[in-house]
Amino acid sequence: MRSHVLITLIAVVVLAQSCCCCTLLGGPQPPYAITPSDEAIQRLRERWRTVVDASTDDTFTITVTEEEMTSLLANKLAEQKESPVSQPQVHFRNGRIEIYATVTVAESLALPGLAAFSATAAGGEISVTLEEIALGPLPVPEPVLEALTELLNESISRSIMAEIDENLVTDIQIEEGEMTISGQLKSD
């Protein structure tokens, strides 16, 4: 009889722990922490101005670091009211963009998430293709997948395009720890 009570008590504690904190639930975790900062955004903006000023043939190539992209995305998410996505971490690995974040599913349930994309540029448009998505240990329903894909695709595209003044992007290369964007400066 005592063992049944003990097993029931342990099961209740585990269930309560999993509802309040996702540490027992598991889920995707970033390979290392990246701290967003306004200084990283400022460095990127200064580097962009230098690239534009130094261009003699109206082309550009700029490299964006994980810290800079994490900072841009965190800044864009902070501007949105009541976004379910928080604590973004952008990693450039395996030839793709991997975004780790905390996704609030319900008031008391926040799960670690991962959205991994490949990015290409054609005709001046940035195209982001979802390759992998994970949300805690749970399967991701198709409507949630579509909404998250749209939100992250839009955030990435807007962040990049806003920082490069909507110039024509012709190539995107993703290396370990950085992404290089090349293109044509718009004529004034």
C-alpha positions in Angstrom: 0.0 0.0 0.0 2.8 2.4 0.9 4.5 1.7 -2.4 1.4 2.7 -4.4 1.1 6.0 -2.5 4.8 6.7 -3.1 4.5 5.9 -6.8 1.4 8.1 -7.1 3.2 10.9 -5.2 6.2 10.7 -7.5 4.0 10.7 -10.6 2.2 13.8 -9.4 5.5 15.6 -8.6 6.9 14.7 -12.1 3.7 15.8 -13.8 3.6 19.1 -11.9 7.3 19.7 -12.6 6.7 19.1 -16.3 3.8 21.5 -16.5 5.7 24.3 -14.7 9.1 23.9 -16.2 10.2 22.3 -19.4 13.5 21.0 -18.1 12.0 17.5 -17.7 10.2 17.7 -21.0 13.3 18.3 -23.0 13.5 19.9 -26.4 16.1 21.5 -28.7 18.8 23.6 -27.0 21.2 25.9 -28.7 24.8 24.6 -28.9 26.0 27.7 -26.9 24.5 30.9 -25.6 24.4 34.2 -27.6 23.6 37.4 -25.7 21.8 40.0 -27.8 23.0 43.5 -27.5 22.4 47.0 -29.0 26.2 47.2 -29.5 26.1 44.3 -31.9 23.3 46.0 -34.0 25.3 49.2 -34.0 28.5 47.4 -35.2 26.5 45.9 -38.0 25.1 49.2 -39.0 28.5 50.9 -39.0 30.0 48.0 -41.0 27.1 48.4 -43.5 27.8 52.1 -43.9 31.5 51.4 -44.5 30.7 48.7 -47.1 28.4 51.2 -48.9 30.9 54.0 -48.8 33.7 51.8 -50.1 31.7 50.4 -53.0 33.1 51.6 -56.3 30.9 49.4 -58.6 27.6 49.5 -56.7 28.0 46.0 -55.4 28.3 44.9 -51.8 29.3 42.0 -49.6 28.7 42.0 -45.9 29.1 39.3 -43.3 26.7 39.1 -40.4 27.6 37.3 -37.2 25.4 35.1 -35.0 25.5 37.8 -32.3 24.4 40.5 -34.7 21.5 38.4 -36.2 20.4 37.3 -32.7 20.4 40.9 -31.7 18.4 42.0 -34.7 15.8 39.2 -34.2 15.5 39.9 -30.5 15.0 43.5 -31.3 12.2 42.8 -33.9 10.5 40.4 -31.5 10.6 42.9 -28.7 8.7 45.4 -31.0 5.8 42.9 -31.4 3.2 43.0 -28.8 2.6 39.7 -27.0 4.8 37.6 -29.2 4.8 33.9 -28.3 8.5 33.7 -29.2 11.1 34.9 -26.8 14.8 34.5 -26.1 15.9 33.9 -29.7 19.3 32.5 -30.5 20.4 32.5 -34.1 23.2 30.1 -35.1 24.7 29.7 -38.5 25.6 26.0 -38.8 25.5 23.2 -41.3 24.8 25.5 -44.2 21.6 26.8 -42.6 20.1 29.3 -40.2 19.1 27.6 -36.9 16.9 29.7 -34.6 16.4 28.5 -31.1 13.8 30.2 -28.9 11.4 29.8 -26.1 7.8 29.5 -27.4 5.0 30.2 -25.0 2.2 27.7 -25.8 0.0 28.5 -22.8 0.2 30.9 -19.9 2.1 28.4 -17.8 3.8 26.4 -20.5 6.9 27.6 -22.4 8.8 25.1 -24.5 12.2 25.3 -26.2 11.9 25.4 -29.9 14.0 25.1 -33.0 13.4 26.3 -36.6 16.1 25.6 -39.1 16.1 27.2 -42.5 18.1 27.3 -45.7 18.3 30.8 -47.3 18.8 31.7 -50.9 18.5 34.9 -52.9 17.0 35.2 -56.4 15.7 38.2 -58.2 16.5 40.4 -55.3 14.3 38.4 -53.0 15.4 36.5 -50.0 13.8 33.0 -49.9 13.8 31.1 -46.6 12.9 27.4 -46.7 12.0 25.6 -43.5 14.1 22.4 -43.1 13.4 21.4 -39.5 11.2 22.5 -36.7 10.9 21.1 -33.2 8.9 22.3 -30.2 9.8 20.6 -27.0 9.1 16.9 -27.2 5.7 17.5 -28.8 4.8 17.0 -32.5 4.2 20.4 -34.2 0.7 20.6 -35.7 0.6 21.9 -39.3 -1.2 25.2 -38.5 1.4 26.1 -35.8 4.2 25.1 -38.2 2.8 27.4 -40.9 2.3 30.3 -38.5 5.8 29.9 -37.0 7.4 29.6 -40.4 5.7 32.7 -41.6 6.6 34.7 -38.5 10.3 33.6 -38.6 10.6 34.0 -42.4 9.1 37.5 -42.2 11.3 38.4 -39.2 14.5 37.2 -40.9 13.7 38.8 -44.2 12.6 42.1 -42.7 15.6 42.2 -40.3 18.1 41.7 -43.1 16.3 44.0 -45.6 15.9 46.8 -43.1 19.6 46.7 -42.2 20.7 46.8 -45.9 18.3 49.5 -46.9 16.3 47.2 -49.2 19.1 46.8 -51.8 19.1 44.0 -54.3 20.4 40.7 -52.6 22.0 38.4 -55.2 23.7 35.7 -53.0 23.6 34.4 -49.4 26.3 32.0 -48.1 26.0 30.5 -44.7 29.2 29.4 -43.0 29.9 28.2 -39.5 29.2 31.2 -37.2 28.4 33.8 -40.0 26.3 34.6 -43.0 27.6 36.5 -46.0 25.2 38.5 -48.1 26.1 40.0 -51.5 24.2 42.2 -53.8 23.7 45.3 -55.8 23.2 48.7 -54.2 20.0 50.4 -55.3 20.3 53.5 -57.5 19.2 56.7 -55.9 
